[in-house]
Amino acid sequence: MPSKQPNSLIMNTGSAINRDMYYMSCSFVDRTFDEPYSRLFFYQDKNKDKWFYHDLPDWHVVSTCFPPPTSGATRKIYALSEEGYIECFSRDAISVEKIQDAGLDPSSKMYGYVNKIKYIDGQLYSCGHRGQIYRRNESAWEHFDDGILQKNKLIIANTDMSFMESVKLSIDETLDLFDIDGSTGDIYVVGTDGFLANHDGVQWHKLPRLTAADLHCIYISSSETVWVVGSQGTIINGSARLGFKVLARKIIDADFYSATEFQNNIYIGANNGIYKVIDNIIKKIDITAKEVSSIESKDGVMWALSSEKLLRFDGAHWDEFVHIDN
């Protein structure tokens, strides 16, 4: 339905559909974190009404995914909640399924929340708290995290520690995975405290830690270089086969959340705007944007989603789309 609700919104995460359409999940400014409610929007630049939405009450959508459409097939887009619920939305139908072990509801294994859904070579993947990694087979979601998943209890009774000390130790030792990407036989995951691992088609290999910064995003460039960006201005690139190197760390006072390639350059979405990598030099783009959670090139344009507005760049000009409810 077209959007007419007057409530102010925060744009949280999204996916580009094509050069004229974008899908995003938003939350309401006046709701507390323990009152999850997501409103999913299509922005359609060529449509008179522009903004169309449907609601997911009790959902905190943390990630969306748009698999490349195939000829003759209906386009589908996915939204992942932190509890592991997944909505598949298309013009023909809407369906919901659950990653059974994910989340913190009573039916789960209590491993914790999931953070990302990603389409890799014909299959959907998800990753999250305590090293959870899942892969969607033909009928259900299965664990893909052997050697990574932390199955131990969150808080272990220890007579030498107070309860709060035990909680802090648990937090410090818990792995949270923020992104997964790659190709069949060469899949990467990244997470807290510089965690980086690669699946070679047989098993997971934990790669050497090059930083203590949290790593938020993986992007595979056209040259097959793996770019990883994270907190404290961290940029790492390379591959599992050739090794990784630190391109930048702490030289920029920003947290990096997302990355893409556009017109042969790497662009990075950050908490304080958008950056561009030119000959291994990081330069800030002259545009105002906060909390750029998603940045993606599609059909000759680059989309960037900030908390306050949606942006589109054609290589020469920036378009800014402020939500009608804001």
Summary of the structure (lengths in Angstrom):
residues: 326
radius of gyration: 19.5
end to end distance: 17.6
largest distance: 65.5
contacts: 1048
relative contact order: 0.11
helix: 4%
strand: 50%
